[in-house]
């Protein structure tokens, strides 16, 4: 009796294993189907310049995109390299004013396939662009002089100080929402130069630019410091022409998801920001 029960139980093992294997194969098949769909989409992508992924960006915006030893490098650049690799082409970067990217004008004019410029996903931008899945959280930093008693935008307002921002950015949007009429600059480099020259008293910029670029320079860190961190509860995305390239959008989202799953995203993040990403 005991032996028969044991045999019946053993007999169930192959059937159960087969069921598990079949389920696993089903999952693998589903994953494989999804990969095949993305690969098929990659083959159908219509690029503005055949044989290359043309990416509009705005320099300098370290550590996201900037020139080093004659080469454009950065966090966004590395992520776009993954996309180009998946498609089987090389990335070609085009330096252009940020406002031309975030408005969709550069993409509509066929100047590039995708905009990669630490660009925040905003409802008004979504009217003109298709955005990828988010890939970075938006946080602002307020930089002030070392001898300043400014600790917040409220202090800037109360002391009637001159605030500088980059044109077309969420820093500008946030400053205007707070009642400021800030000085606008075409890029982060011009903004920093104005701060150093005393043209503006304080600068509002994305936190990684302040912490991982400006204040990494000892000469700048001797004169200026981070006064306030402002979390906007928003995120960056890569922008594409509105309803213009769903195949490329699908590939970008798949590459981002895969990079997160296999640890590539974390490696790239740590390379540029000096620490692994948090949840």
QUIRAJO-V691104 format. One record per run of one state. SS is the DSSP state (~ for helix, > for strand, _ for the rest). FROM is the first residue (numbers start at 1). LEN is the number of residues. Records with the same first field share a line. If there is no record, write none. Layout:
SS = FROM-LEN + FROM-LEN
This chain:
_ = 1-1 + 45-4 + 50-2 + 58-3 + 62-3 + 69-2 + 74-1 + 88-2 + 96-2 + 103-2 + 109-5 + 116-4 + 121-2 + 127-2 + 132-4 + 146-7 + 159-4 + 167-3 + 178-5 + 186-2 + 198-4 + 213-1 + 217-1 + 237-2 + 242-4 + 263-1 + 274-6
~ = 2-43 + 75-13 + 98-5 + 105-4 + 123-4 + 153-6 + 170-8 + 188-10 + 207-6 + 214-3 + 218-6 + 246-17 + 264-10
> = 49-1 + 52-6 + 61-1 + 65-4 + 71-3 + 90-6 + 114-2 + 120-1 + 129-3 + 136-10 + 163-4 + 183-3 + 202-5 + 224-13 + 239-3
